[in-house]
């Protein structure tokens, strides 16, 4: 692949003629096509870190080295991916690649209301530490707003997505977290809340301490005990209580997908949030296939699909979208 056209394609700067020529050639070589989509997956992860790209002599020198013909008759595609990725990462001015980003998230403060807004970009986990010692982890694609109401003596938050809380309990200044149609009240607590809007459920898992689930009007619904998970179903407004595995709960903070008897559709929903891709099913039966296993988030999206494909004979195709997430068709 030519360095200039590759970077123009990845950065969205290529014109229509360049795109047509690039994808036409790509379709003629399946190995090159697979290589490109692995590189693109790595590019998306690194470009989300928000650093500016500057092409310089060091990049040119590295590209010259990796572009030299190799003496071996066979060349492992995985090695080639990492060589191309190294050049792209250098272009982005990122010192190394883990594929898994943990950043200390700075807040946006709205002066009039005192509201602080935090977020985690797709493909990253953000950490927040409040002045009182409270720690919060935000999962990929999540948003949290926070403010302190000194008149009512309450700390108020609202979550969209998933977060893990280690709350510094203050009996005189409790924390209330609004999540969709319910409120979680801290009573000296370590807990996880998963509430992505598209899933129509809110799952609150209590690790230690105490937590109450309240209605939107503040009426008590459930008092959680450590080791219990409360799942609120927004469709019928019912709550189910079940135990949870702590290793599954901590997996997303540790850079892993931990899958325990999950439907393929639900697995792809989680993968899509991390890799910023969209999945569509042409074979409806495949949605309910179930899997168990552990996958590191340093794996590319294509690598994850191939792992899942080992136990279920499904096929896939990738539709390139220049301005929106790529679409992966499962059939």
Secondary structure as UniProt FT lines:
FT   HELIX           3..11
FT   HELIX           16..26
FT   TURN            27..28
FT   HELIX           30..47
FT   TURN            48..49
FT   HELIX           57..67
FT   HELIX           77..91
FT   TURN            92..93
FT   STRAND          101..104
FT   STRAND          108..110
FT   TURN            111..114
FT   STRAND          115..119
FT   TURN            122..123
FT   STRAND          124..129
FT   TURN            131..132
FT   STRAND          135..138
FT   TURN            140..141
FT   STRAND          143..149
FT   TURN            150..153
FT   STRAND          154..166
FT   TURN            171..172
FT   STRAND          174..179
FT   TURN            180..181
FT   STRAND          182..195
FT   HELIX           197..199
FT   STRAND          201..215
FT   TURN            216..217
FT   STRAND          220..224
FT   TURN            226..227
FT   STRAND          228..233
FT   TURN            234..237
FT   STRAND          238..243
FT   HELIX           246..250
FT   HELIX           251..254
FT   STRAND          256..263
FT   HELIX           264..275
FT   STRAND          278..281
FT   HELIX           284..288
FT   STRAND          290..296
FT   TURN            297..298
FT   HELIX           301..309
FT   TURN            310..311
FT   STRAND          316..319
FT   STRAND          327..330
//
